[in-house]
Amino acid sequence: MTQPEDRTVYVKPILVTDLPREVRAQAEGLDQLYAVHNSDGQQLALVGNRKLAFMLAREHDYAPVMVH
């Protein structure tokens, strides 16, 4: 029997200044973005605000948790 897939994702604020130059250029004047990571630490998405990060996760049947 296989284990069920972990559907938890972690939402973490990221300062735009900490991102690679090519990503900073796409941030369109934002100071902070939100990264969505799976339980293995793989980044699944990078979005402009917390609400969008949670909506995106839930839309794809993930359970988002905020990380400080």
N, C-alpha and C positions, 0 to 999 in steps of 0.2 A: 504494500500500500504506500502511495506517495504522500508526502507532506503537502498540505495546502500552501499555496503561494502566499507569502507575507504581503498584504495589501496596504501596509503602513508606509507613508512617505513623510519626509521631514522637510519642513519649510523653514528656510533660514535667510535672514536679511544679509545682503552683501553690499558693501560700499562699492560704488562704481569705480572709485579710484584704485580698488584692489583687483580690478579685472584687466585682462589683456587689452591693449590699445584698440584692436579691431572691434572688440565688444563695447568698449567705452564710446567709440564713435557712433554706435547704434543706440546708445542710451537716451538720446534726445533730451539732454538737459536734466535728467534725473540724478539725484545724489545717491539713491539706494535702489537696488533691485531685490527680488526674492528668488532664491534658488530652491528647486524642489528636487530632493534626493531620495533614492530608494534605500532600503535597509543595508545594502552593500556599499553605500556611499556614492553610487553612480548618479551623476546629475541627469535628471530627466527633463527639466525645463528651467528657464530663466525668464521671469516676468516682471512687469512694472510695478505691481503692488500686491499686498498681502491678500486682499479679497480675491483677486484674480488667481493667485496661486492656489487658494483653497477651492475655488470654484472649478478650476481645471482638474485638480486632483479628484474631486468628487465626481466630476463628469466622466472620469475614466475609472470609476469604481475603486478609488484608493481612499484610505482614511488618513487625512492630513493631520500632522502634529507640528506645532510651532517649536522651533529650537531657538534658544537665546544665544 
